[in-house]
Amino acid sequence: GNGVVTFGETMALLTPPSAPRLRDGAQMQLGIGGAESNVAIGLARLGFPSTWISRVGDDDFGTLIVREIRAEGVRVLAGRDAAAPTGLMVKEGRAGRTTRVRYYRAGSAASRLDVADVDRHAEAIAGAAILHVTGISPALGPGPARAVPAAVEIARRNDTFVSFDVNHRAALWSSEQAGPVLADLARRSDLTFAGPEEACLLLGENPRSVASFEEGEKLARLLAAAVGGVVVLKLGALGAIALQGEDAHHGPTTPIVATDPVGAGDAFVGGYLAALLESGSPQQCLALANRIGGAVCQAPGDWEALPTRAELDALDASTDVVR
Ligand code: KDG
């Protein structure tokens, strides 16, 4: 197989400046963002073929999204839906720091994605090394909720490795609704990415945070026993753990100052999958994931700070020489 295929909604994204506040009439910056296309862009920037399957409205936001993602070198397989608008997302924050994201996406074009959209692109999924999906899509509506397992089924039949980022979005559905659906998708996947609270959600436990690698490893083992496959537990500033069979690999990270953590999870996944495409060890996958996730946290925007291969090499070279 060749590269990564992903499937999901990308929205227009409005970001206000640090002042004045949105409610006082800030002039906002227009961009785009979506978990799955963020992953696809991350991979393309590192030189790996990536494909994004979706649907956008027949509007300017849709045109912007398709053009931006294509300009990043991602193959875009996105239909235009004349009957529904492209979704929109607005960042809110204080003093230049993002504190929350608000969605205007109910009834969007991508919420009308369905099995036909993945069937149409079955060849792309079958020909890929990895299919990457997230737990955002099944929360968007009944069509996307059917389309995700359909895409996974095509992948499984064709020996395409299935990667799943739980990406629980509490603004879109309740934990009671989400838990069983997300656990089911994790069971069908070869690799599951989750944060501690998401791991608890899949296990049907009350959310708790994790303060050490030892605690994290226990939780990762519980999750792996429940869903199978490889489990990558993301521990934020600590780093991450990859549990593969009996082996737990700890991937520590160096502290950074986070300006805008939105998109960091996608950057992390993109880095992990990039290393996986090069047959990297779990340690190598975690190291690249942590590095790229950290880079995106330190800059505004969901994906703009994703490094290119050249930028990554330059960073390596400079750390070798300058201490
Ligand atoms: O993972 C970052 C995403 O939250 C953002 O880019 C938008 O896809 C998105 C979502 O649904 O939250």
Boltz pocket constraint, residues with backbone or C-beta under 6 A from the ligand:
constraints:
  - pocket:
      binder: B
      contacts: [[A, 9], [A, 33], [A, 34], [A, 35], [A, 36], [A, 38], [A, 89], [A, 136], [A, 169], [A, 262], [A, 263], [A, 264], [A, 265], [A, 266], [A, 302]]
      max_distance: 6.0
